[in-house]
Amino acid sequence: MNIDLTNPLSPFIKVKMFDEQEKVLGLVKDKVQVVITLPNITDFSTDLHKTMKKFSKKDECYIVTSSPKESVSKVIEQYDLSKSFISLDFKNFAKVFNLKSEEDDLKKSLMIIDRNCKIVHRDILT
C-alpha cells in the first residue's frame, strides 16, 4: 500500500448554505471541490463569476463569506447566483481550515479539494 503524504487530507465540516441547506465540505465526492473564501462578498466580480460558471459543470464551487446577509443578498441578485453554494457559516470553517485572520475574521483564499479528500491547492490571497 502506498501512502501519499505530499498533499494533506482535508478536514471535513458541515456548513449551512445561504438557502438553509447543510452541506459537508471536504469529504470524498464525485467532483472536485473549489472553495473560495471572501471576507467581503463585494470582492465577487464578473471575472470570478465567469470562472465559477465554467468550472461548475465539472466541479463543485462554493463561497464562504463573513459579509452581512444584506450584502450577500445584493451580490446574489446582481449576479443571479444560486443560494445553495454560498455560506455565511464562516467561524467554524475558518477555524477548521486555519483561515482565521488576526482580526477574528476570515482570510481571503482559494482552496481545491480533490475527489479523494486531498487539498491539492491552497492560496491565501491578498
ZADRENZA-165373 format. One record per residue: x negated, y negated, z negated of N, C-alpha, C, O, CB in turn; residue number from 1. Coordinates in nm, 2 decimals. Each point is the difference from the previous one (the first is absolute). Glycine has a CB too. Example, Ala and Ser with C-alpha at 12.3 -4.5 7.8 and 13.67 -1.06 7.14 Angstrom:
2
      nx      ny      nz     cax     cay     caz      cx      cy      cz      ox      oy      oz     cbx     cby     cbz    k
   -1.32    0.57   -0.78    0.09   -0.12    0.00   -0.09   -0.12    0.00   -0.10    0.00   -0.07    0.29    0.12   -0.05    1
   -0.15   -0.23    0.19   -0.09   -0.11    0.00    0.08   -0.11   -0.08   -0.05   -0.11   -0.01   -0.07    0.17    0.23    2
//
This chain:
126
      nx      ny      nz     cax     cay     caz      cx      cy      cz      ox      oy      oz     cbx     cby     cbz    k
   -0.08    0.12    0.00    0.08   -0.12    0.00   -0.09   -0.12    0.00   -0.09   -0.01   -0.08    0.28    0.13   -0.04    1
   -0.16   -0.22    0.21   -0.07   -0.12    0.01    0.07   -0.11   -0.08    0.12   -0.01    0.01   -0.22    0.08    0.21    2
    0.03   -0.15   -0.29    0.06   -0.12   -0.07   -0.06   -0.12    0.06   -0.12   -0.02    0.00    0.16    0.15   -0.21    3
    0.04   -0.22    0.26   -0.04   -0.12    0.06    0.01   -0.12   -0.11    0.11   -0.04   -0.03   -0.04    0.12    0.27    4
   -0.19   -0.12   -0.28    0.00   -0.11   -0.10   -0.02   -0.14    0.05   -0.02   -0.09   -0.07   -0.06    0.26   -0.09    5
    0.07   -0.18    0.30   -0.03   -0.13    0.06    0.12   -0.10   -0.02   -0.02   -0.12   -0.01   -0.13    0.24    0.17    6
    0.27   -0.07   -0.15    0.12   -0.08   -0.02    0.07    0.04   -0.12    0.04    0.12   -0.02   -0.02   -0.16    0.27    7
    0.01   -0.06   -0.35    0.07    0.04   -0.12    0.14    0.04    0.03    0.07   -0.05    0.09   -0.22   -0.10   -0.22    8
    0.20    0.24    0.04    0.15    0.03    0.01    0.07   -0.12   -0.05   -0.04   -0.07   -0.10    0.00    0.32    0.07    9
    0.16   -0.27    0.09    0.08   -0.11   -0.04    0.08    0.03   -0.12    0.05    0.12   -0.01   -0.04   -0.19    0.24   10
    0.00   -0.02   -0.33    0.10    0.03   -0.10    0.14   -0.02    0.06    0.01   -0.05    0.11   -0.17   -0.03   -0.30   11
    0.26    0.13    0.13    0.13   -0.02    0.05    0.09   -0.07   -0.10   -0.02    0.00   -0.12    0.00    0.21    0.26   12
    0.11   -0.29   -0.09    0.08   -0.08   -0.08    0.14   -0.02    0.06    0.02   -0.01    0.12   -0.22   -0.11   -0.20   13
    0.30    0.12    0.00    0.14   -0.03    0.04    0.02   -0.15   -0.01   -0.02   -0.06   -0.10    0.10    0.29    0.03   14
   -0.03   -0.29    0.18    0.02   -0.14    0.01    0.15   -0.03    0.04    0.05    0.08    0.08   -0.30   -0.13   -0.03   15
    0.31   -0.05   -0.10    0.13   -0.04    0.04   -0.01   -0.10    0.12   -0.07   -0.10   -0.01    0.16    0.14   -0.23   16
   -0.02   -0.01    0.35   -0.01   -0.08    0.11    0.11   -0.12   -0.01    0.08    0.01   -0.09   -0.16    0.19    0.23   17
    0.07   -0.29   -0.05    0.09   -0.12   -0.01    0.14    0.04    0.01    0.09   -0.07   -0.05   -0.27   -0.07    0.15   18
    0.21    0.25   -0.03    0.14    0.05    0.02    0.04    0.09   -0.12    0.11    0.07    0.01   -0.14   -0.09    0.24   19
   -0.05    0.02   -0.35    0.03    0.08   -0.12   -0.03    0.15    0.01    0.02    0.08   -0.10    0.15   -0.24    0.05   20
   -0.21    0.21    0.17   -0.05    0.14    0.01   -0.13    0.02   -0.08   -0.07   -0.10   -0.01    0.19    0.12    0.24   21
   -0.14    0.10   -0.27   -0.13    0.03   -0.06   -0.08    0.09    0.10    0.05    0.09    0.06    0.04   -0.11   -0.30   22
   -0.22   -0.02    0.26   -0.08    0.08    0.09   -0.13    0.03   -0.08   -0.05   -0.07   -0.09    0.14   -0.04    0.30   23
   -0.15    0.22   -0.17   -0.13    0.04   -0.06   -0.11   -0.02    0.10    0.01    0.05    0.11    0.11    0.12   -0.26   24
   -0.21   -0.25    0.11   -0.12   -0.03    0.09   -0.12    0.08   -0.06   -0.02    0.02   -0.12    0.11   -0.25    0.18   25
   -0.17    0.29    0.04   -0.12    0.07   -0.04    0.01    0.15    0.01   -0.10    0.07   -0.02    0.05   -0.26   -0.12   26
    0.17    0.24    0.16    0.02    0.15    0.01   -0.03    0.05    0.14   -0.01   -0.08    0.09    0.18    0.07   -0.28   27
   -0.19    0.14    0.20   -0.01    0.06    0.14    0.13   -0.03    0.08    0.11    0.02   -0.05   -0.27    0.17   -0.05   28
    0.14   -0.24    0.22    0.11   -0.03    0.09   -0.04    0.04    0.14   -0.11    0.03    0.03    0.19   -0.22   -0.18   29
    0.03    0.19    0.23   -0.02    0.03    0.15   -0.07   -0.12    0.07   -0.06    0.02    0.11    0.26    0.13   -0.12   30
   -0.19   -0.27   -0.05   -0.06   -0.12    0.06   -0.10   -0.06   -0.08    0.00    0.02   -0.13    0.21   -0.06    0.25   31
   -0.30   -0.04   -0.06   -0.10   -0.08   -0.07    0.08   -0.11   -0.07    0.10   -0.05    0.06   -0.29    0.11    0.10   32
    0.14   -0.10   -0.28    0.07   -0.11   -0.07   -0.09   -0.13    0.01   -0.12    0.01   -0.04    0.24    0.15   -0.12   33
   -0.07   -0.27    0.21   -0.07   -0.12    0.00    0.06   -0.09   -0.10    0.12   -0.04    0.01   -0.18    0.06    0.24   34
   -0.01   -0.07   -0.35    0.05   -0.08   -0.11   -0.07   -0.13    0.00   -0.13   -0.01   -0.01    0.19    0.21   -0.13   35
    0.02   -0.31    0.16   -0.06   -0.14   -0.01    0.05   -0.06   -0.12    0.12    0.00   -0.03   -0.13   -0.02    0.28   36
   -0.08   -0.04   -0.33    0.05   -0.07   -0.12   -0.02   -0.15    0.03   -0.11   -0.05    0.04    0.05    0.24   -0.20   37
    0.16   -0.26    0.13    0.01   -0.15    0.03    0.04   -0.07   -0.13    0.12    0.00   -0.03   -0.08    0.03    0.28   38
   -0.12   -0.10   -0.32    0.04   -0.07   -0.12    0.10   -0.11    0.04    0.10   -0.03   -0.07   -0.32    0.07   -0.04   39
    0.20   -0.09    0.23    0.09   -0.11    0.05    0.06    0.05    0.13   -0.06    0.01    0.11   -0.07   -0.19   -0.21   40
    0.26    0.22    0.10    0.07    0.05    0.12    0.00   -0.09    0.12    0.01    0.04    0.11    0.13    0.09   -0.27   41
   -0.16   -0.26    0.13    0.00   -0.10    0.11   -0.13    0.02    0.09   -0.01   -0.07    0.10    0.15   -0.09   -0.24   42
   -0.23    0.24    0.09   -0.12    0.03    0.08    0.04    0.10    0.12   -0.08    0.02    0.09   -0.07   -0.06   -0.29   43
    0.27    0.10    0.19    0.04    0.09    0.10    0.01   -0.09    0.13    0.06   -0.11    0.00    0.07    0.26   -0.16   44
   -0.18   -0.10    0.27    0.00   -0.08    0.12    0.05    0.08    0.12    0.03    0.12   -0.01   -0.23   -0.24   -0.08   45
    0.22    0.05    0.20    0.04    0.06    0.13   -0.10    0.11    0.04    0.05    0.11    0.05    0.07   -0.32    0.02   46
   -0.24    0.19   -0.08   -0.10    0.10    0.04    0.01    0.12   -0.09   -0.01    0.11    0.05   -0.15   -0.29    0.03   47
    0.17    0.16   -0.21    0.02    0.12   -0.09    0.13    0.07    0.04    0.00    0.13   -0.01   -0.13   -0.25   -0.17   48
    0.23    0.05    0.21    0.13    0.06    0.03   -0.02    0.09    0.13    0.05    0.11    0.00    0.08   -0.30   -0.11   49
   -0.19    0.14    0.21   -0.03    0.07    0.12   -0.08    0.13   -0.02    0.03    0.10    0.05   -0.02   -0.32    0.08   50
   -0.11    0.20   -0.21   -0.09    0.12   -0.04    0.08    0.10   -0.07   -0.01    0.12    0.03   -0.19   -0.27   -0.04   51
    0.28    0.11   -0.09    0.08    0.10   -0.07    0.10    0.07    0.09    0.03    0.12   -0.02   -0.06   -0.26   -0.19   52
    0.09    0.07    0.30    0.10    0.06    0.09   -0.07    0.10    0.08    0.06    0.11    0.03    0.08   -0.32   -0.02   53
   -0.26    0.18    0.04   -0.07    0.09    0.09   -0.04    0.13   -0.08    0.02    0.11    0.05   -0.11   -0.31    0.07   54
    0.05    0.19   -0.24   -0.04    0.12   -0.08    0.11    0.07   -0.06   -0.01    0.12   -0.04   -0.20   -0.24   -0.01   55
    0.33    0.06    0.03    0.11    0.06   -0.07    0.05    0.12    0.08    0.08    0.08   -0.06   -0.02   -0.30   -0.05   56
   -0.09    0.23    0.23    0.05    0.11    0.08   -0.07    0.13   -0.04    0.06    0.11    0.01   -0.01   -0.26    0.18   57
   -0.17    0.14   -0.23   -0.07    0.13   -0.04   -0.05    0.00   -0.15   -0.04    0.10   -0.05   -0.03   -0.09    0.29   58
    0.08   -0.13   -0.31   -0.04   -0.01   -0.14    0.11   -0.06   -0.08    0.09   -0.06    0.05   -0.33    0.03    0.02   59
    0.23    0.05   -0.20    0.09   -0.07   -0.09   -0.07   -0.12   -0.05   -0.11    0.01   -0.06    0.22    0.21   -0.01   60
   -0.05   -0.34    0.09   -0.06   -0.12   -0.04    0.08   -0.06   -0.12    0.12    0.00    0.00   -0.20   -0.04    0.23   61
    0.01   -0.01   -0.33    0.06   -0.06   -0.12   -0.07   -0.13   -0.04   -0.12   -0.02    0.03    0.18    0.25   -0.11   62
    0.02   -0.32    0.03   -0.05   -0.12   -0.06    0.04    0.00   -0.15    0.11    0.02   -0.03   -0.10   -0.15    0.25   63
   -0.11    0.10   -0.30    0.02   -0.02   -0.15   -0.03   -0.14   -0.02   -0.11   -0.05    0.03    0.06    0.29   -0.09   64
    0.14   -0.32   -0.01   -0.03   -0.14   -0.02    0.04   -0.04   -0.14    0.09    0.07   -0.07   -0.05   -0.11    0.31   65
   -0.10   -0.06   -0.29    0.04   -0.06   -0.13    0.07   -0.13    0.02    0.02   -0.08   -0.10   -0.22    0.19   -0.01   66
    0.25   -0.14    0.23    0.07   -0.12    0.02    0.14    0.01   -0.06    0.06    0.11   -0.02   -0.19   -0.14    0.24   67
    0.19   -0.09   -0.24    0.14    0.00   -0.05    0.10    0.06    0.10   -0.02   -0.01    0.12   -0.04   -0.20   -0.26   68
    0.17    0.26    0.09    0.10    0.07    0.09    0.05   -0.10    0.11    0.02    0.05    0.11    0.05    0.10   -0.31   69
   -0.05   -0.27    0.16    0.05   -0.10    0.10   -0.10   -0.02    0.12    0.05   -0.01    0.11    0.07   -0.11   -0.30   70
   -0.25    0.12    0.16   -0.10   -0.02    0.11    0.00    0.13    0.09   -0.01   -0.01    0.12   -0.13   -0.14   -0.27   71
    0.16    0.26    0.08    0.00    0.13    0.08    0.12    0.00    0.09   -0.01    0.04    0.12   -0.11    0.08   -0.30   72
    0.24   -0.16    0.13    0.12    0.00    0.08   -0.01   -0.09    0.12    0.04    0.03    0.11    0.09    0.01   -0.32   73
   -0.20   -0.15    0.19   -0.02   -0.10    0.12   -0.09    0.07    0.10    0.03   -0.02    0.12   -0.01   -0.18   -0.27   74
   -0.12    0.27    0.11   -0.09    0.06    0.10    0.07    0.12    0.07   -0.02    0.02    0.12   -0.18   -0.09   -0.26   75
    0.28    0.14    0.06    0.08    0.11    0.06    0.09   -0.05    0.11    0.01    0.06    0.11   -0.02    0.07   -0.33   76
    0.07   -0.24    0.19    0.10   -0.06    0.10   -0.08   -0.06    0.12    0.04    0.02    0.11    0.12   -0.07   -0.30   77
   -0.27   -0.02    0.16   -0.08   -0.06    0.11   -0.05    0.10    0.10    0.00   -0.03    0.12   -0.06   -0.15   -0.28   78
    0.01    0.29    0.11   -0.06    0.10    0.09    0.09    0.12    0.03   -0.04    0.10    0.06   -0.18   -0.17   -0.15   79
    0.34    0.07    0.04    0.10    0.11    0.01   -0.06    0.13   -0.04   -0.01    0.10    0.07    0.11   -0.22    0.12   80
   -0.15    0.12   -0.32   -0.07    0.12   -0.05    0.09    0.09   -0.08    0.11   -0.04   -0.04   -0.31   -0.10    0.02   81
    0.17    0.26    0.02    0.07    0.10   -0.08   -0.04   -0.02   -0.15   -0.11   -0.01   -0.04    0.12    0.18    0.23   82
    0.10   -0.17   -0.28   -0.03   -0.01   -0.14   -0.06    0.13   -0.06   -0.04    0.00   -0.11    0.23   -0.16    0.10   83
   -0.19    0.27    0.09   -0.04    0.13   -0.05   -0.15    0.02    0.00   -0.05    0.10   -0.05    0.26   -0.01    0.13   84
   -0.29   -0.19   -0.03   -0.14    0.02   -0.01   -0.07   -0.11   -0.07   -0.12   -0.02    0.00    0.13    0.13    0.21   85
    0.07   -0.20   -0.28   -0.06   -0.11   -0.08    0.03    0.03   -0.15    0.12    0.03   -0.03   -0.10   -0.20    0.22   86
   -0.12    0.16   -0.27    0.02    0.02   -0.15   -0.05   -0.12   -0.08   -0.10   -0.06    0.03    0.08    0.31    0.01   87
    0.10   -0.28   -0.14   -0.04   -0.10   -0.10   -0.06    0.06   -0.12   -0.04   -0.06   -0.10    0.22   -0.09    0.18   88
   -0.19    0.28   -0.08   -0.04    0.09   -0.12   -0.16    0.00    0.00   -0.06    0.10    0.01    0.27    0.04    0.01   89
   -0.26   -0.26   -0.04   -0.15   -0.01    0.02   -0.08    0.02   -0.13   -0.12    0.04    0.01    0.17   -0.20    0.16   90
    0.01    0.15   -0.29   -0.08    0.01   -0.12   -0.07    0.14   -0.02   -0.12    0.01   -0.02    0.27   -0.18   -0.08   91
   -0.07    0.27    0.11   -0.05    0.14   -0.02   -0.09    0.03    0.12   -0.10    0.07   -0.01    0.30    0.00   -0.12   92
   -0.15   -0.11    0.25   -0.08    0.03    0.12   -0.14   -0.06   -0.01   -0.10    0.07    0.03    0.31   -0.07    0.11   93
   -0.22   -0.13   -0.18   -0.13   -0.06   -0.01   -0.09    0.07   -0.11   -0.12    0.01    0.02    0.23   -0.23    0.05   94
   -0.04    0.26   -0.17   -0.08    0.07   -0.11   -0.05    0.14    0.05   -0.12    0.03   -0.02    0.26   -0.15   -0.15   95
   -0.05    0.20    0.24   -0.04    0.13    0.04   -0.11    0.00    0.11   -0.09    0.08    0.00    0.32   -0.01   -0.05   96
   -0.22   -0.17    0.14   -0.09   -0.01    0.11   -0.11   -0.10   -0.02   -0.08   -0.03    0.09    0.26    0.10    0.06   97
   -0.20   -0.12   -0.27   -0.10   -0.09   -0.04    0.00   -0.12    0.09   -0.10   -0.04    0.06   -0.04    0.23   -0.14   98
    0.26   -0.25    0.10    0.02   -0.12    0.08    0.05   -0.12   -0.08    0.07   -0.09    0.06   -0.03    0.24    0.14   99
   -0.07   -0.15   -0.33    0.04   -0.11   -0.08   -0.10   -0.11   -0.01   -0.12    0.03   -0.02    0.25    0.13   -0.12  100
   -0.09   -0.28    0.17   -0.09   -0.11    0.00   -0.03   -0.05   -0.14    0.07    0.04   -0.10    0.02   -0.11    0.33  101
   -0.19   -0.02   -0.24   -0.03   -0.06   -0.14    0.11   -0.08   -0.05    0.02   -0.01   -0.13   -0.26    0.01    0.20  102
    0.33   -0.05    0.01    0.11   -0.08   -0.04    0.13    0.09   -0.03    0.11   -0.05   -0.02   -0.20   -0.14    0.16  103
    0.06    0.32   -0.15    0.11    0.10   -0.03    0.10    0.00    0.11    0.12    0.02   -0.02   -0.15   -0.06   -0.22  104
   -0.02    0.02    0.36    0.09    0.00    0.12   -0.05    0.11    0.09   -0.09    0.09   -0.04    0.14   -0.34    0.03  105
   -0.01    0.26    0.13   -0.03    0.10    0.10   -0.11   -0.05    0.09    0.01   -0.11    0.05    0.22    0.21   -0.06  106
   -0.33   -0.02    0.04   -0.10   -0.03    0.10    0.05    0.03    0.14    0.08    0.09    0.02   -0.26   -0.04   -0.19  107
    0.14   -0.14    0.26    0.04    0.02    0.14   -0.09    0.12    0.06   -0.12   -0.01   -0.01    0.19   -0.24    0.04  108
    0.00    0.35    0.03   -0.08    0.11    0.04    0.07    0.08    0.11    0.11   -0.02    0.04   -0.21    0.04   -0.27  109
    0.02    0.07    0.29    0.04    0.09    0.11   -0.05    0.14   -0.04   -0.12    0.01   -0.03    0.13   -0.19    0.21  110
    0.08    0.27   -0.19   -0.04    0.14   -0.04    0.07    0.10    0.10    0.12   -0.01    0.03   -0.15   -0.06   -0.28  111
   -0.05    0.17    0.29    0.05    0.10    0.09   -0.02    0.13   -0.08   -0.11    0.04   -0.03    0.06   -0.17    0.25  112
    0.16    0.21   -0.23    0.00    0.13   -0.07    0.04    0.10    0.11    0.10   -0.01    0.06   -0.04   -0.09   -0.29  113
   -0.15    0.20    0.25    0.02    0.10    0.11    0.11    0.10   -0.04    0.05   -0.01   -0.12   -0.29   -0.02    0.20  114
    0.27    0.12    0.00    0.10    0.10   -0.02   -0.03    0.10   -0.12    0.08    0.06   -0.05   -0.02   -0.08    0.30  115
   -0.19    0.02   -0.28   -0.05    0.09   -0.11   -0.02   -0.07   -0.13   -0.08    0.04   -0.08   -0.02    0.10    0.25  116
    0.16   -0.26   -0.18   -0.01   -0.08   -0.13   -0.14   -0.06   -0.02   -0.03   -0.03   -0.12    0.20    0.18    0.02  117
   -0.25   -0.17    0.20   -0.13   -0.06   -0.02    0.00   -0.14    0.05    0.06   -0.04    0.10   -0.17    0.26   -0.07  118
    0.05   -0.31   -0.11   -0.01   -0.14    0.03   -0.12   -0.01    0.10   -0.11    0.01   -0.04    0.21   -0.09   -0.19  119
   -0.06    0.06    0.36   -0.11    0.00    0.10   -0.04   -0.14    0.04   -0.10   -0.02    0.06    0.20    0.23    0.03  120
   -0.03   -0.31   -0.14   -0.03   -0.14    0.02    0.05   -0.08   -0.11    0.12    0.01   -0.04   -0.13    0.01    0.29  121
   -0.07   -0.11   -0.31    0.05   -0.09   -0.10   -0.08   -0.13    0.00   -0.12    0.00   -0.02    0.19    0.19   -0.13  122
    0.00   -0.30    0.18   -0.07   -0.13    0.00    0.07   -0.10   -0.09    0.13   -0.01    0.01   -0.21    0.05    0.23  123
    0.01   -0.11   -0.32    0.05   -0.11   -0.08   -0.02   -0.12    0.09   -0.11   -0.03    0.04    0.06    0.13   -0.27  124
    0.16   -0.17    0.27    0.00   -0.11    0.09   -0.01   -0.13   -0.07    0.05   -0.01   -0.11    0.07    0.14    0.28  125
   -0.17   -0.23   -0.11    0.00   -0.14   -0.06    0.08   -0.09    0.08    0.01   -0.12   -0.03   -0.24    0.16   -0.06  126
//
